[in-house]
Amino acid sequence: MIFCSKFSLAPTSTRDATLFALAMKRDPYLRHFYMYNPNCWCKESCDPNFTDIKHPCKGTAATCFLPDAENFTAEGRPQATTCWRIAFRFHQQESKDTNGCMLQLMEPQGLGDGQKIQTEMAEQVDLKVFRVMASRGCTYRHLRPLREAVMQWYGTGCAKQDMEILHLK
């Protein structure tokens, strides 16, 4: 799984993404999934504004302005100097290749600009997206609709890639 949220470690951020990620770790089913959380890593960007949706970088070597040597290790994995879009798309593709999905937390004020870019990239990768609209103070007890939707999706063999929108109370 890949976690898509507004950047949650800046002084002006809400705690919603952090609380949601912690709730996932406590959920009896969802905690068993490996979850890539990009907010835990340093970020570089070939986009001077980081999250300009009009910037041509869509996380591929063909669209990124940083040289491959800065984006990938000798083993072909993202590194500290990697453009965040390249790193995120790498993990999206890795998730897709292993029957994973993207959990996108939509806060009450809407998606962040980076999340809009990540949604475009998920569509390009054909990655299943569960967009979760959660109320403030979400705990693992609120995750039941998400847990059931993920279980149902796996029960169908991960066949349907359409975005699912879930409301958590």
Stockholm file with secondary structure:
# STOCKHOLM 1.0

chainA/1-169         MIFCSKFSLAPTSTRDATLFALAMKRDPYLRHFYMYNPNCWCKESCDPNFTDIKHPCKGTAATCFLPDAENFTAEGRPQATTCWRIAFRFHQQESKDTNGCMLQLMEPQGLGDGQKIQTEMAEQVDLKVFRVMASRGCTYRHLRPLREAVMQWYGTGCAKQDMEILHLK
#=GR chainA/1-169 SS CEEECCCCSSTTCCSHHHHHHHHHHHSTTGGGSCCBCGGGSCCBCSSTTSCCTTSSCCSSTTTCSSCHHHHBCTTSCBCTTSBHHHHHHHHHHHHHHTTCCEEEEEBTTBCCHHHHHHHHHHHHHTCCEEEEEECTTCCGGGGHHHHHHHHHHHHTTSCCCSCEEEEEC
#=GC SS_cons         CEEECCCCSSTTCCSHHHHHHHHHHHSTTGGGSCCBCGGGSCCBCSSTTSCCTTSSCCSSTTTCSSCHHHHBCTTSCBCTTSBHHHHHHHHHHHHHHTTCCEEEEEBTTBCCHHHHHHHHHHHHHTCCEEEEEECTTCCGGGGHHHHHHHHHHHHTTSCCCSCEEEEEC
//
